[in-house]
Amino acid sequence: MLLDVQDLRVARRAPGPDANSDTASGPARGIGTALAGVSFRVVKGRILALVGEHGAGKSLTASAVLGLLQPSARVTGGRALFEGQDLLRMSDADLTRVRGARIGFVVQAGHTTLDPSARVGAQLMRAQSVHRAIVKAEAAWRAETLMSSMGIAEPRLRADAWPHELTPATVQRVVLALALINEPQLLIADEPTAGLDITTQVQILDLLYLELRRRRIGGIIITRDLGVVAQYCDDVAVMFAGQVVEQGPVSQVFARPAHPFTRALLATVPERLAIAGNLAFGGALPPAPDGCPYRPRCPEATERCTTAPPLVGAGVHAARCHFARLGAA
Ligand code: SF4
């Protein structure tokens, strides 16, 4: 197992009364639960999609695993075993050695990860030298070779460019190159094509997919686009209100969604997760109802749903619902 996240819990300070104005009964301030026990696994060479509404906790999960939480949030429980080592209990120094080397990552608005005051090639060289002893000539050669395999024309010329001189598509290719330059075992990409035009999105996703496959890297793609999940991912973990409510191979989950929320998501295609009453919320979660957190919106709720459902599974396909239709045709 490459990455095994178990019961990950994060608490976060709510941003303030205004930010929570759409949840009138919610806490205006104070610490609240933001991740309520997230569990999923990434297998070497397979790509997992973390999917769900805005505010479900997808990016927060990635930040917690990478040790990149904002000061307003903290891990309160769980484990994130990366090749058997718990990332949540590593020292900052050890985590820094893992992040960017054994785990590559592409954050939302990836262009912001580029240093505007450094040439592209220099940034790719620096990304290597902070993780290992490497002579300049070799670092430059590796940078240009990788830029070339990222589909960047005239890599030597581009290596000399400043980030602002590049097109958005080339910038994103450089961001991917930065994530891959140290040959990680795992790559986490958070909305890797956000803000790009459709044509470029497809190019970048194709490139990401091919590189992950070619290098046998495990991947996590965070997305709200079910088309991306269907086309590029092997497994999917569906998040709702800071929990994974359904997970399994994409083919099984999409063919036989076991959880009512997953069925609602799939029913919105092509509207893409624009479900009424979604969690557009940037702080801690609103107070959960007793029992199943999806109960207020679930068309299938019964009295039994006032008790929290466990994650029940049939093989690799599992869902957190008392009435999960696992294995149903
Ligand atoms: S446990 Fe009940 S409320 Fe929750 S998803 Fe299942 S049917 Fe709906």
Residues whose N, C-alpha, C, O or C-beta is under 5 A from the ligand:
A	BS01	SF4	P260 C292 Y294 R295 C298 E300 A301 T302 C305 P309 R320 C321 H322 F323
